Amino acid sequence: MPPCFRVCLLRLGTLTSRLYRKRRQDMGTGLCDRCAQLVEDFVTYVQRVSSNLVEKIKECVKAIAHCCCLRKKTTAPRTFVQPLVQEHERRAARELLQHLDAGGESGLLGRQCLNSLNTLAESENHELQQSASVYLLHLSQQLAIPLPSAFLDPYPALLRSSDLEVQRTASLSLVNLLVEHNVNKELVVEMGMLEPILDMLESGDPTLQCNSCACVAMLANSATNREAITSADGVLRILVLAKSYDPRVQKNAVGALLNLTRSERILGALCSEGALPVLALLLQSADSEVQYYSCCALRNVAAVLEYHPRMLGIGDRFLLKSLLSLLSSPVEKNSCQACLCLRNLAVNVRTQEELMALDCVSPLTSLLRSPALGKSESAITLLSALSQHPPNRDKLVEEGLIRAVGELLLLHGSSTTVLSHGAMTIANLSDTATGQQAVMDSDCVPKLLEALATDSITEEAQLCVASCLHHLTSLESLRPHIAEKMTADHVYHLASFATQAENPELSFHVTLIIGELEMNGGCFAAAVSGSAVQQQLHGSREQTECTSELLTMVQPLSLSPEMTPSTRAQTDPSSEGPDPVPFF
């Protein structure tokens, strides 16, 4: 705040007071009490406003001063007057050209070649520096083996060059090496290249910004590097470019943000710098890759409950509306990621209520009926979460979700994710009378029995299916329906599972299914009569009776999302999908 401005405001108040006093002297009788009070109030108001305005201006100036847009640009315009070429530089350039002509990896990576590169990189002549950067670009495009660490020595000088073309070429060659995994990412940071890379983000040149964003995105695959990028104030600079109008720059910047979200410790810095509103807005980008990267990043943030209030506080349920809109995306990976992000957010009951109010059931049903397995798996994980909240169940049943789950089991019944979450959903929705009727009208029970008799599913999926069937058999209205759908093959597998000592929880559930159905004759007797299974089953029943108190404490179906490996991955940022591919 310039001192003159403060003085002007104070003088205004003083001048007003003087005019007031002079007016009173001129008029003799002076102003009336009402007008005098108005003048005094005005003087007080001017003094108070001037004080508040000074503070506001100070805050504004301070915020602008700390923004990266005012920092000094490191890239100077190219000069046309080149320094004289020294003899040793001329000799190094000739040797480098000879190595290029000779070809062969052994010659290109020789000690003499490295010395020539270092000489040219340290030169004050931009054309010689450009020769070194072009040589490194050639190496990055032709190299089929990791680059020896000594050949990273020329990079810091080239990245700090005042010549724009040198920086463009050197940064592009570094991107190539990082993409092809021909260089150690941690070593790149240790050798001091992170600072010039981050400085290039502010260069103002789209090509250089694109390359430097790609470098940051690849370097951020390392947990150690993520810490270094955050400590070097890289988050704000990347966020600025995530709003770039250049699609290449924006795509690489959002890819860098995605990789940064893979460390839970970095999430706090991202949220503090305002990353959440930026990522939420990018969900509506016209570029499907930008949508995908931003959705993956938000999914990682949503894996931490601490940040849910910030995410859900953006606008009028803006994030939930954007994610629901993305469910209908023609790009499969985008709709899947949106579904999984909503699944992470749906651990909160209030979020579930808002999703139901926004009519999430319709797009969810469409995804369940999709022939694409990825869409179906993502949709059933979200549906199983929504079905855990009792007030949601009537609406889900009315919308025909039980029938849709039955169709899904017929279409993708071999998927562990579909079986596990489908079984949990059926068990949850069968708690109401309409839900039980819907189960009988669908193909859920035959498919669950068939899945339990299949040897190809995992033990966790078997446990989910057995737990669901146990819950269904405990319902009197469904018991005859299950007995009717059961075949001799199903009975035999149930009896076999009941005697498995290596999986006691599965054995408990199956034994209780048999007890609920009171299978003392018919197909059950024919399947196990006179066999060792019959004797083992009697022993299992006796054990179950002796531990009845324990069994009453075991819920028919665990509703915890940690039951399946696929759900655990949804809350683990480090397991998040493939790496972003830099665009340059």
C-alpha positions as CSV (number, residue, x, y, z in Angstrom):
1,M,0.0,0.0,0.0
2,P,1.7,3.3,-1.1
3,P,1.9,5.7,1.9
4,C,0.5,8.4,-0.3
5,F,-2.8,6.6,-0.6
6,R,-3.2,6.3,3.1
7,V,-2.4,10.0,3.5
8,C,-5.0,10.9,0.9
9,L,-7.7,9.0,2.8
10,L,-6.7,10.7,6.1
11,R,-6.7,14.1,4.4
12,L,-10.1,13.5,3.1
13,G,-11.4,13.0,6.6
14,T,-9.5,16.1,7.8
15,L,-10.8,18.2,5.0
16,T,-14.4,17.2,5.7
17,S,-14.0,18.2,9.3
18,R,-12.6,21.6,8.3
19,L,-15.4,22.3,5.9
20,Y,-17.8,21.4,8.6
21,R,-16.3,23.8,11.0
22,K,-15.9,26.6,8.4
23,R,-19.5,26.1,7.4
24,R,-20.7,26.6,11.0
25,Q,-18.6,29.8,11.3
26,D,-20.0,31.2,8.0
27,M,-23.6,30.5,8.9
28,G,-23.3,31.8,12.3
29,T,-26.0,29.5,13.7
30,G,-24.2,26.5,12.3
31,L,-25.7,23.2,11.0
32,C,-28.6,21.6,12.7
33,D,-27.9,18.7,15.0
34,R,-29.1,16.2,12.4
35,C,-26.7,17.4,9.7
36,A,-23.9,17.8,12.2
37,Q,-24.3,14.2,13.2
38,L,-24.4,13.1,9.5
39,V,-21.1,14.8,8.9
40,E,-19.5,13.3,12.0
41,D,-20.7,9.8,11.0
42,F,-19.3,10.3,7.5
43,V,-15.9,11.3,8.9
44,T,-15.8,8.2,11.1
45,Y,-16.9,6.0,8.2
46,V,-14.1,7.3,6.0
47,Q,-11.5,6.7,8.6
48,R,-12.7,3.1,9.2
49,V,-12.9,2.3,5.5
50,S,-9.4,3.6,4.9
51,S,-8.0,1.3,7.5
52,N,-9.8,-1.8,6.1
53,L,-8.9,-0.9,2.6
54,V,-5.2,-0.7,3.5
55,E,-5.3,-4.2,4.9
56,K,-7.2,-5.6,1.9
57,I,-4.7,-4.0,-0.5
58,K,-1.8,-5.5,1.5
59,E,-3.3,-9.0,1.3
60,C,-3.8,-8.7,-2.4
61,V,-0.3,-7.4,-3.1
62,K,1.2,-10.2,-0.9
63,A,-0.8,-12.9,-2.7
64,I,0.2,-11.6,-6.2
65,A,3.9,-11.4,-5.1
66,H,3.9,-15.0,-4.0
67,C,2.4,-16.3,-7.3
68,C,4.8,-18.2,-9.6
69,C,3.6,-16.1,-12.6
70,L,5.8,-13.1,-11.4
71,R,8.9,-15.2,-10.9
72,K,11.8,-14.4,-13.2
73,K,11.8,-16.5,-16.3
74,T,15.0,-18.5,-16.8
75,T,14.8,-18.7,-20.5
76,A,16.3,-15.8,-22.2
77,P,15.7,-14.9,-25.9
78,R,18.2,-16.4,-28.3
79,T,21.1,-14.1,-29.1
80,F,22.5,-13.9,-32.6
81,V,26.0,-12.9,-31.6
82,Q,27.7,-16.2,-30.6
83,P,30.9,-16.4,-28.5
84,L,34.0,-17.5,-30.3
85,V,34.5,-21.2,-30.5
86,Q,37.5,-22.4,-28.6
87,E,39.9,-24.9,-30.1
88,H,39.1,-27.6,-27.6
89,E,35.3,-27.1,-28.3
90,R,35.9,-27.3,-32.0
91,R,37.8,-30.6,-31.5
92,A,35.1,-32.0,-29.3
93,A,32.5,-31.2,-32.0
94,R,34.5,-33.0,-34.6
95,E,34.9,-36.1,-32.4
96,L,31.2,-36.1,-31.7
97,L,30.3,-35.9,-35.4
98,Q,32.7,-38.8,-36.1
99,H,31.0,-41.0,-33.5
100,L,27.6,-40.2,-35.0
101,D,28.9,-41.2,-38.5
102,A,30.5,-44.4,-37.2
103,G,27.3,-45.5,-35.4
104,G,27.1,-48.5,-33.0
105,E,26.1,-48.3,-29.3
106,S,29.6,-49.0,-28.1
107,G,31.0,-46.0,-30.0
108,L,28.2,-43.7,-29.1
109,L,28.6,-44.5,-25.4
110,G,32.4,-44.4,-25.2
111,R,34.4,-42.4,-22.7
112,Q,35.8,-40.1,-25.4
113,C,32.2,-39.3,-26.6
114,L,31.2,-38.5,-23.0
115,N,34.1,-36.0,-22.6
116,S,33.1,-34.3,-25.9
117,L,29.5,-34.1,-24.7
118,N,30.5,-32.5,-21.4
119,T,32.7,-30.0,-23.2
120,L,30.0,-28.9,-25.6
121,A,27.3,-28.8,-22.9
122,E,29.4,-26.3,-20.8
123,S,30.2,-24.1,-23.8
124,E,28.9,-20.6,-24.0
125,N,28.2,-21.1,-27.7
126,H,24.5,-22.0,-28.2
127,E,25.2,-23.9,-31.4
128,L,27.7,-26.2,-29.7
129,Q,25.2,-26.7,-26.9
130,Q,22.6,-27.6,-29.5
131,S,25.0,-30.1,-31.0
132,A,25.3,-31.8,-27.6
133,S,21.5,-31.8,-27.1
134,V,20.8,-33.2,-30.6
135,Y,23.4,-36.0,-29.9
136,L,21.5,-36.9,-26.6
137,L,18.2,-36.8,-28.5
138,H,19.6,-39.3,-31.0
139,L,20.8,-41.5,-28.2
140,S,17.3,-41.4,-26.5
141,Q,15.6,-42.5,-29.8
142,Q,18.1,-45.2,-30.7
143,L,19.1,-46.6,-27.3
144,A,17.9,-50.2,-26.6
145,I,19.7,-50.4,-23.2
146,P,19.7,-48.2,-20.1
147,L,21.8,-45.0,-20.5
148,P,25.0,-45.1,-18.4
149,S,24.6,-42.7,-15.5
150,A,27.7,-40.7,-16.5
151,F,25.9,-39.6,-19.6
152,L,23.4,-37.6,-17.4
153,D,26.2,-35.2,-16.5
154,P,25.6,-32.9,-19.6
155,Y,21.9,-32.5,-18.8
156,P,22.0,-29.9,-16.0
157,A,23.9,-27.4,-18.1
158,L,21.8,-28.0,-21.2
159,L,18.5,-27.6,-19.2
160,R,19.8,-24.4,-17.8
161,S,20.9,-23.0,-21.1
162,S,19.6,-19.6,-22.1
163,D,18.9,-20.8,-25.6
164,L,15.3,-22.0,-26.1
165,E,16.1,-24.6,-28.8
166,V,18.8,-26.2,-26.6
167,Q,16.3,-26.6,-23.7
168,R,13.6,-28.0,-26.0
169,T,15.9,-30.6,-27.5
170,A,17.5,-31.6,-24.2
171,S,14.2,-31.9,-22.4
172,L,12.7,-34.0,-25.2
173,S,15.6,-36.4,-25.0
174,L,15.1,-36.7,-21.2
175,V,11.4,-37.4,-21.7
176,N,12.3,-40.2,-24.2
177,L,14.7,-41.8,-21.7
178,L,12.2,-41.6,-18.9
179,V,9.4,-43.1,-20.9
180,E,11.5,-46.0,-22.1
181,H,12.8,-46.6,-18.6
182,N,16.3,-46.1,-19.8
183,V,17.4,-43.9,-16.9
184,N,17.0,-44.1,-13.2
185,K,14.3,-41.6,-12.1
186,E,15.8,-41.1,-8.6
187,L,19.2,-40.4,-10.0
188,V,17.8,-37.7,-12.3
189,V,16.6,-35.8,-9.2
190,E,19.8,-36.5,-7.3
191,M,21.9,-35.0,-10.1
192,G,20.1,-31.6,-9.7
193,M,17.9,-31.7,-12.8
194,L,14.6,-31.2,-10.9
195,E,15.1,-27.5,-10.3
196,P,15.7,-26.6,-14.0
197,I,12.8,-28.8,-15.0
198,L,10.4,-27.0,-12.7
199,D,11.8,-23.7,-13.8
200,M,11.0,-24.6,-17.4
201,L,7.3,-25.0,-16.4
202,E,7.3,-21.2,-16.2
203,S,9.1,-20.6,-19.5
204,G,6.0,-19.5,-21.4
205,D,6.9,-21.7,-24.3
206,P,4.3,-24.4,-24.9
207,T,6.7,-26.9,-26.3
208,L,9.1,-26.5,-23.4
209,Q,6.2,-26.6,-20.9
210,C,4.9,-29.8,-22.5
211,N,8.3,-31.5,-22.3
212,S,8.9,-30.4,-18.7
213,C,5.4,-31.5,-17.6
214,A,6.1,-34.9,-19.2
215,C,9.4,-35.1,-17.2
216,V,7.6,-34.3,-14.0
217,A,4.9,-36.8,-14.7
218,M,7.4,-39.6,-15.2
219,L,9.6,-38.6,-12.3
220,A,6.5,-38.6,-10.0
221,N,6.2,-42.3,-10.4
222,S,8.8,-42.5,-7.7
223,A,7.7,-41.9,-4.1
224,T,11.0,-40.2,-3.3
225,N,10.7,-37.9,-6.2
226,R,7.1,-37.0,-5.3
227,E,8.4,-35.7,-2.0
228,A,11.2,-33.7,-3.8
229,I,8.7,-32.2,-6.3
230,T,6.4,-31.1,-3.5
231,S,9.3,-29.7,-1.4
232,A,10.5,-27.7,-4.4
233,D,7.1,-25.9,-4.8
234,G,6.3,-27.9,-7.9
235,V,2.6,-28.5,-7.1
236,L,1.4,-24.9,-7.7
237,R,3.4,-24.6,-10.9
238,I,1.8,-27.8,-12.2
239,L,-1.6,-26.7,-11.2
240,V,-1.2,-23.5,-13.2
241,L,-0.4,-25.6,-16.3
242,A,-3.3,-27.9,-15.7
243,K,-5.5,-25.0,-16.7
244,S,-3.5,-24.4,-19.9
245,Y,-5.2,-23.8,-23.2
246,D,-2.6,-26.0,-24.9
247,P,-4.0,-29.5,-24.9
248,R,-0.5,-31.2,-24.8
249,V,0.6,-29.1,-21.9
250,Q,-2.7,-29.7,-20.0
251,K,-2.6,-33.4,-20.6
252,N,0.9,-33.9,-19.2
253,A,0.2,-31.5,-16.3
254,V,-2.8,-33.5,-15.2
255,G,-0.8,-36.7,-15.7
256,A,1.7,-35.3,-13.3
257,L,-1.0,-34.5,-10.7
258,L,-2.3,-38.0,-11.0
259,N,1.1,-39.5,-10.1
260,L,1.5,-37.1,-7.2
261,T,-1.8,-38.3,-5.7
262,R,-0.3,-41.8,-5.3
263,S,1.4,-40.7,-2.1
264,E,-1.0,-40.1,0.8
265,R,1.5,-37.6,2.3
266,I,1.3,-35.4,-0.8
267,L,-2.5,-35.2,-0.8
268,G,-2.5,-32.5,1.9
269,A,-0.2,-30.3,-0.2
270,L,-2.3,-30.8,-3.3
271,C,-5.6,-29.9,-1.4
272,S,-4.0,-26.9,0.2
273,E,-2.9,-25.5,-3.2
274,G,-6.4,-25.9,-4.6
275,A,-6.0,-29.0,-6.7
276,L,-9.5,-30.4,-6.0
277,P,-11.6,-27.7,-7.8
278,V,-9.2,-27.9,-10.7
279,L,-9.5,-31.6,-11.0
280,A,-13.3,-31.5,-10.6
281,L,-13.5,-28.9,-13.5
282,L,-11.3,-31.1,-15.7
283,L,-13.9,-33.9,-15.5
284,Q,-15.8,-31.9,-18.0
285,S,-12.9,-31.5,-20.4
286,A,-13.4,-32.3,-24.1
287,D,-10.3,-34.5,-24.0
288,S,-11.1,-38.0,-22.8
289,E,-7.5,-38.5,-21.5
290,V,-7.7,-35.4,-19.4
291,Q,-11.0,-36.7,-18.0
292,Y,-9.4,-40.1,-17.2
293,Y,-6.3,-38.7,-15.5
294,S,-8.4,-36.2,-13.4
295,C,-10.9,-38.9,-12.4
296,C,-8.1,-41.3,-11.4
297,A,-6.5,-38.5,-9.3
298,L,-9.9,-37.8,-7.6
299,R,-10.3,-41.5,-6.9
300,N,-7.0,-41.6,-5.1
301,V,-7.9,-38.5,-3.0
302,A,-11.3,-40.1,-2.2
303,A,-9.6,-43.1,-0.8
304,V,-8.7,-40.9,2.3
305,L,-11.8,-40.0,4.3
306,E,-10.2,-36.9,5.6
307,Y,-10.6,-35.2,2.3
308,H,-14.2,-36.1,1.6
309,P,-15.6,-32.8,3.1
310,R,-13.4,-30.8,0.8
311,M,-14.3,-32.8,-2.2
312,L,-18.1,-32.7,-1.5
313,G,-18.0,-29.1,-0.6
314,I,-17.2,-28.0,-4.2
315,G,-20.2,-26.0,-5.5
316,D,-23.7,-27.4,-5.4
317,R,-22.8,-31.1,-5.4
318,F,-20.7,-30.3,-8.5
319,L,-18.3,-33.2,-8.1
320,L,-21.1,-35.8,-7.6
321,K,-23.0,-34.5,-10.6
322,S,-19.8,-34.5,-12.8
323,L,-19.0,-38.1,-11.8
324,L,-22.5,-39.3,-12.4
325,S,-22.4,-37.6,-15.9
326,L,-19.2,-39.4,-16.6
327,L,-20.8,-42.8,-15.9
328,S,-22.4,-42.5,-19.3
329,S,-19.2,-41.8,-21.1
330,P,-18.6,-43.8,-24.2
331,V,-15.0,-44.3,-23.1
332,E,-15.0,-47.4,-20.9
333,K,-12.1,-46.6,-18.7
334,N,-13.6,-43.2,-17.9
335,S,-17.0,-44.5,-16.8
336,C,-15.2,-47.2,-14.8
337,Q,-13.0,-44.7,-13.0
338,A,-16.0,-42.5,-12.3
339,C,-17.8,-45.4,-10.8
340,L,-14.9,-46.4,-8.6
341,C,-14.4,-42.8,-7.4
342,L,-18.1,-42.7,-6.4
343,R,-17.5,-46.0,-4.6
344,N,-14.8,-44.5,-2.5
345,L,-17.0,-41.5,-1.7
346,A,-20.0,-43.7,-0.9
347,V,-18.6,-44.9,2.4
348,N,-20.3,-41.8,3.8
349,V,-24.1,-42.2,4.4
350,R,-24.9,-38.6,3.5
351,T,-23.1,-39.1,0.2
352,Q,-25.2,-42.1,-0.5
353,E,-28.3,-40.2,0.2
354,E,-27.2,-37.4,-2.2
355,L,-26.4,-39.9,-4.9
356,M,-29.8,-41.5,-4.6
357,A,-31.4,-38.0,-4.7
358,L,-29.4,-37.3,-7.9
359,D,-30.9,-40.5,-9.5
360,C,-27.7,-42.5,-9.7
361,V,-29.7,-45.8,-10.2
362,S,-30.5,-45.2,-13.9
363,P,-26.9,-44.9,-15.2
364,L,-25.8,-47.6,-12.7
365,T,-28.4,-50.1,-14.2
366,S,-27.1,-49.4,-17.7
367,L,-23.5,-50.1,-16.6
368,L,-24.6,-53.4,-14.9
369,R,-26.2,-54.6,-18.2
370,S,-23.1,-53.6,-20.2
371,P,-21.4,-56.5,-22.1
372,A,-18.0,-54.9,-21.1
373,L,-16.8,-56.7,-18.0
374,G,-14.9,-53.6,-16.7
375,K,-18.1,-51.5,-16.6
376,S,-20.0,-54.3,-14.9
377,E,-17.4,-54.9,-12.2
378,S,-17.2,-51.1,-11.4
379,A,-21.0,-50.8,-11.3
380,I,-21.5,-53.8,-9.0
381,T,-18.9,-52.5,-6.5
382,L,-20.8,-49.2,-6.2
383,L,-24.1,-51.0,-6.0
384,S,-22.9,-53.2,-3.2
385,A,-21.9,-50.1,-1.2
386,L,-25.3,-48.4,-1.8
387,S,-27.2,-51.5,-0.7
388,Q,-25.5,-51.4,2.7
389,H,-27.6,-48.4,3.7
390,P,-31.1,-49.7,4.6
391,P,-33.1,-46.6,3.4
392,N,-31.7,-47.1,-0.1
393,R,-32.9,-50.7,-0.4
394,D,-36.6,-50.2,-1.3
395,K,-35.6,-47.8,-4.1
396,L,-33.0,-50.2,-5.5
397,V,-35.4,-53.1,-5.4
398,E,-38.2,-51.0,-7.1
399,E,-35.7,-50.0,-9.9
400,G,-35.2,-53.7,-10.7
401,L,-31.6,-54.0,-9.4
402,I,-32.0,-57.6,-8.1
403,R,-33.1,-58.7,-11.6
404,A,-30.2,-56.8,-13.1
405,V,-27.7,-58.5,-10.7
406,G,-29.2,-61.9,-11.7
407,E,-28.6,-61.1,-15.3
408,L,-25.1,-60.0,-14.5
409,L,-24.3,-63.3,-12.7
410,L,-25.4,-65.1,-15.8
411,L,-23.3,-62.9,-18.1
412,H,-20.1,-62.6,-16.0
413,G,-20.5,-65.2,-13.3
414,S,-16.9,-66.3,-13.6
415,S,-15.6,-62.9,-12.4
416,T,-14.6,-62.9,-8.7
417,T,-15.6,-59.2,-8.4
418,V,-19.0,-59.8,-9.8
419,L,-19.6,-62.9,-7.7
420,S,-18.4,-61.3,-4.4
421,H,-20.2,-58.0,-4.7
422,G,-23.2,-59.5,-6.4
423,A,-23.7,-61.9,-3.5
424,M,-23.3,-59.0,-1.0
425,T,-25.9,-56.9,-2.9
426,I,-28.4,-59.7,-3.1
427,A,-28.1,-60.4,0.6
428,N,-28.6,-56.8,1.5
429,L,-31.6,-56.2,-0.8
430,S,-33.3,-59.4,0.4
431,D,-34.1,-57.9,3.8
432,T,-37.4,-56.6,2.7
433,A,-40.5,-58.5,1.5
434,T,-40.4,-57.0,-2.0
435,G,-36.7,-57.8,-2.1
436,Q,-37.4,-61.5,-1.3
437,Q,-40.0,-61.7,-4.0
438,A,-37.6,-60.1,-6.4
439,V,-35.0,-62.8,-5.6
440,M,-37.5,-65.5,-6.3
441,D,-38.5,-63.9,-9.6
442,S,-34.9,-63.6,-10.7
443,D,-32.1,-66.1,-11.6
444,C,-30.0,-65.1,-8.6
445,V,-30.4,-68.4,-6.5
446,P,-29.6,-70.9,-9.3
447,K,-26.5,-68.8,-10.3
448,L,-25.3,-68.6,-6.7
449,L,-25.7,-72.4,-6.3
450,E,-23.9,-73.0,-9.6
451,A,-21.0,-70.7,-8.6
452,L,-20.6,-72.5,-5.2
453,A,-20.3,-75.8,-7.1
454,T,-17.6,-74.4,-9.4
455,D,-14.0,-75.1,-8.5
456,S,-12.6,-72.2,-10.5
457,I,-13.6,-69.3,-8.2
458,T,-11.4,-68.0,-5.4
459,E,-11.9,-68.9,-1.8
460,E,-13.0,-65.3,-1.0
461,A,-15.7,-65.5,-3.6
462,Q,-16.8,-68.9,-2.3
463,L,-17.1,-67.4,1.2
464,C,-19.2,-64.4,-0.1
465,V,-21.5,-66.7,-2.0
466,A,-21.9,-69.2,0.9
467,S,-22.5,-66.3,3.3
468,C,-25.2,-64.9,1.0
469,L,-26.9,-68.3,0.6
470,H,-26.8,-68.8,4.4
471,H,-28.6,-65.4,4.8
472,L,-31.2,-66.3,2.1
473,T,-31.9,-69.7,3.7
474,S,-32.5,-68.0,7.1
475,L,-35.5,-66.2,5.5
476,E,-38.6,-68.4,5.7
477,S,-40.1,-67.1,2.5
478,L,-37.0,-68.0,0.5
479,R,-36.2,-71.4,2.0
480,P,-38.6,-73.5,-0.2
481,H,-37.4,-71.6,-3.3
482,I,-33.7,-72.5,-2.6
483,A,-34.6,-76.1,-1.9
484,E,-36.5,-76.3,-5.1
485,K,-33.5,-75.0,-7.2
486,M,-31.0,-77.3,-5.5
487,T,-29.8,-80.3,-7.4
488,A,-27.9,-83.4,-6.3
489,D,-24.6,-81.9,-7.6
490,H,-25.3,-78.8,-5.5
491,V,-26.0,-80.9,-2.4
492,Y,-22.8,-82.9,-2.9
493,H,-20.7,-79.8,-3.1
494,L,-22.4,-78.3,0.0
495,A,-21.6,-81.5,1.9
496,S,-18.0,-81.4,0.8
497,F,-17.6,-77.7,1.8
498,A,-19.1,-78.5,5.2
499,T,-16.3,-80.9,6.0
500,Q,-13.4,-78.6,5.0
501,A,-11.2,-78.1,8.0
502,E,-8.8,-75.8,6.1
503,N,-11.6,-73.2,5.7
504,P,-13.6,-73.2,8.9
505,E,-15.6,-70.0,8.1
506,L,-16.8,-71.5,4.8
507,S,-17.6,-74.8,6.6
508,F,-19.7,-73.0,9.2
509,H,-21.8,-71.1,6.6
510,V,-22.4,-74.3,4.5
511,T,-23.3,-76.3,7.6
512,L,-25.8,-73.7,8.6
513,I,-27.3,-73.7,5.1
514,I,-27.8,-77.5,5.4
515,G,-29.3,-77.1,8.9
516,E,-31.7,-74.4,7.7
517,L,-32.9,-76.5,4.8
518,E,-33.3,-79.5,7.0
519,M,-31.9,-81.8,4.3
520,N,-32.4,-85.2,5.9
521,G,-33.5,-87.1,2.9
522,G,-34.2,-86.9,-0.8
523,C,-31.4,-85.9,-3.1
524,F,-29.2,-85.0,-0.2
525,A,-29.3,-88.5,1.3
526,A,-28.7,-90.0,-2.2
527,A,-25.6,-87.9,-2.6
528,V,-23.9,-88.6,0.6
529,S,-25.4,-91.9,1.9
530,G,-22.8,-94.4,3.0
531,S,-19.9,-92.1,2.1
532,A,-17.1,-90.7,4.3
533,V,-18.7,-87.3,3.6
534,Q,-21.8,-88.4,5.6
535,Q,-19.7,-89.3,8.7
536,Q,-17.7,-86.1,8.4
537,L,-20.9,-84.1,8.0
538,H,-22.3,-85.6,11.3
539,G,-19.1,-84.5,13.0
540,S,-19.3,-81.1,11.5
541,R,-22.9,-80.7,12.8
542,E,-21.9,-81.8,16.3
543,Q,-19.1,-79.2,16.3
544,T,-21.6,-76.6,15.1
545,E,-24.0,-77.4,17.8
546,C,-21.3,-77.2,20.4
547,T,-20.3,-73.7,19.2
548,S,-23.8,-72.3,18.6
549,E,-23.0,-69.3,20.8
550,L,-20.1,-68.4,18.6
551,L,-22.2,-68.8,15.5
552,T,-24.8,-66.4,16.8
553,M,-22.1,-63.7,16.9
554,V,-21.2,-64.3,13.3
555,Q,-23.2,-62.1,10.9
556,P,-24.7,-63.9,7.9
557,L,-22.8,-61.7,5.5
558,S,-19.9,-59.4,6.2
559,L,-20.7,-56.1,4.5
560,S,-17.1,-54.8,4.8
561,P,-15.7,-53.7,1.5
562,E,-12.4,-55.3,2.5
563,M,-13.8,-58.8,1.6
564,T,-12.4,-58.8,-1.9
565,P,-9.0,-57.8,-3.3
566,S,-10.6,-55.7,-6.0
567,T,-12.2,-53.4,-3.4
568,R,-9.1,-53.1,-1.4
569,A,-7.4,-51.8,-4.5
570,Q,-9.9,-49.0,-4.8
571,T,-8.7,-47.5,-1.5
572,D,-5.0,-47.9,-2.2
573,P,-3.5,-45.0,-4.2
574,S,-0.3,-46.9,-4.9
575,S,-2.2,-49.6,-6.8
576,E,-3.9,-47.1,-9.2
577,G,-3.9,-48.2,-12.8
578,P,-1.4,-47.7,-15.5
579,D,0.9,-44.7,-15.6
580,P,-0.1,-41.6,-17.6
581,V,1.5,-41.6,-21.1
582,P,3.2,-38.2,-21.8
583,F,2.0,-36.4,-24.9
584,F,4.6,-34.5,-26.8
